[in-house]
Amino acid sequence: MDTVRSDTTRLPAHGPDFKWVLTAQAGYLLAFEELVARNKGRVHRVALAITRGRADAEIVLHNTFVKAHERLQVFRGDSRFSTWVLGIAAKESLLKLSENDSGACVFDQYAEVEGISTRQCWSERDE
């Protein structure tokens, strides 16, 4: 017997942070703090790998979780929370690089480990 599943019955990617995400989305700040504690190491490693500077990585870490908190209600669970927040971290890191106008940026093995593809980009002055 075939069953039809509507979009309302689609199950989100649960993962280890799923219950914390649901609780944080319900407005519990301590749940969001738990999400930060569980993911800050990985976010910091990705930020450091991209920006190549500890101070910049700390700024990216902060900005990443501020944006994640602001956008938490739109997180649908199509991926794990860690994947979603690492995507924010990668974008914030690239923004930080462009602010610094530091030239080339390289994603290294830490970025690969965290699921971000390796690529190189150069500023217009290097072309």
Contacts in CASP RR format, 6 or more apart in sequence:
PFRMAT RR
TARGET T0000
AUTHOR 0000-0000-0000
METHOD contacts of the structure
MODEL  1
MDTVRSDTTRLPAHGPDFKWVLTAQAGYLLAFEELVARNKGRVHRVALAI
TRGRADAEIVLHNTFVKAHERLQVFRGDSRFSTWVLGIAAKESLLKLSEN
DSGACVFDQYAEVEGISTRQCWSERDE
12 18 0 8 1.000
12 76 0 8 1.000
12 77 0 8 1.000
12 78 0 8 1.000
13 77 0 8 1.000
13 78 0 8 1.000
13 79 0 8 1.000
13 80 0 8 1.000
15 80 0 8 1.000
15 81 0 8 1.000
16 38 0 8 1.000
16 80 0 8 1.000
17 35 0 8 1.000
17 38 0 8 1.000
17 39 0 8 1.000
17 80 0 8 1.000
17 81 0 8 1.000
17 82 0 8 1.000
18 77 0 8 1.000
18 81 0 8 1.000
20 31 0 8 1.000
20 32 0 8 1.000
20 34 0 8 1.000
20 35 0 8 1.000
20 38 0 8 1.000
20 81 0 8 1.000
21 31 0 8 1.000
21 35 0 8 1.000
21 72 0 8 1.000
21 75 0 8 1.000
21 77 0 8 1.000
21 81 0 8 1.000
23 31 0 8 1.000
24 31 0 8 1.000
24 32 0 8 1.000
24 34 0 8 1.000
24 35 0 8 1.000
24 72 0 8 1.000
25 72 0 8 1.000
25 73 0 8 1.000
25 75 0 8 1.000
32 69 0 8 1.000
32 72 0 8 1.000
35 68 0 8 1.000
35 81 0 8 1.000
35 85 0 8 1.000
36 65 0 8 1.000
38 82 0 8 1.000
39 81 0 8 1.000
39 82 0 8 1.000
39 85 0 8 1.000
39 86 0 8 1.000
40 61 0 8 1.000
40 65 0 8 1.000
42 82 0 8 1.000
42 86 0 8 1.000
42 114 0 8 1.000
43 60 0 8 1.000
43 61 0 8 1.000
43 64 0 8 1.000
43 65 0 8 1.000
43 85 0 8 1.000
43 86 0 8 1.000
43 89 0 8 1.000
44 57 0 8 1.000
44 58 0 8 1.000
44 61 0 8 1.000
45 110 0 8 1.000
45 113 0 8 1.000
45 114 0 8 1.000
46 86 0 8 1.000
46 89 0 8 1.000
46 90 0 8 1.000
46 93 0 8 1.000
46 110 0 8 1.000
46 111 0 8 1.000
46 114 0 8 1.000
46 116 0 8 1.000
47 56 0 8 1.000
47 57 0 8 1.000
47 60 0 8 1.000
47 61 0 8 1.000
47 64 0 8 1.000
47 89 0 8 1.000
47 92 0 8 1.000
47 93 0 8 1.000
47 96 0 8 1.000
48 54 0 8 1.000
48 57 0 8 1.000
48 110 0 8 1.000
49 107 0 8 1.000
49 108 0 8 1.000
49 109 0 8 1.000
49 110 0 8 1.000
49 111 0 8 1.000
50 60 0 8 1.000
50 90 0 8 1.000
50 93 0 8 1.000
50 94 0 8 1.000
50 97 0 8 1.000
50 105 0 8 1.000
50 107 0 8 1.000
50 111 0 8 1.000
51 57 0 8 1.000
51 60 0 8 1.000
51 93 0 8 1.000
51 96 0 8 1.000
51 97 0 8 1.000
51 100 0 8 1.000
52 102 0 8 1.000
56 93 0 8 1.000
56 96 0 8 1.000
56 97 0 8 1.000
56 100 0 8 1.000
57 93 0 8 1.000
59 96 0 8 1.000
60 89 0 8 1.000
60 92 0 8 1.000
60 93 0 8 1.000
60 96 0 8 1.000
61 89 0 8 1.000
63 92 0 8 1.000
63 96 0 8 1.000
64 85 0 8 1.000
64 88 0 8 1.000
64 89 0 8 1.000
64 92 0 8 1.000
65 85 0 8 1.000
67 88 0 8 1.000
67 92 0 8 1.000
68 84 0 8 1.000
68 85 0 8 1.000
68 88 0 8 1.000
71 88 0 8 1.000
75 81 0 8 1.000
75 84 0 8 1.000
77 84 0 8 1.000
83 115 0 8 1.000
86 114 0 8 1.000
86 115 0 8 1.000
86 116 0 8 1.000
87 116 0 8 1.000
90 111 0 8 1.000
90 116 0 8 1.000
94 105 0 8 1.000
97 103 0 8 1.000
97 105 0 8 1.000
101 123 0 8 1.000
103 122 0 8 1.000
103 123 0 8 1.000
103 125 0 8 1.000
103 126 0 8 1.000
104 120 0 8 1.000
104 121 0 8 1.000
104 122 0 8 1.000
104 123 0 8 1.000
104 126 0 8 1.000
105 120 0 8 1.000
105 121 0 8 1.000
106 120 0 8 1.000
107 116 0 8 1.000
107 117 0 8 1.000
107 118 0 8 1.000
107 119 0 8 1.000
107 120 0 8 1.000
108 118 0 8 1.000
111 117 0 8 1.000
111 118 0 8 1.000
112 118 0 8 1.000
END
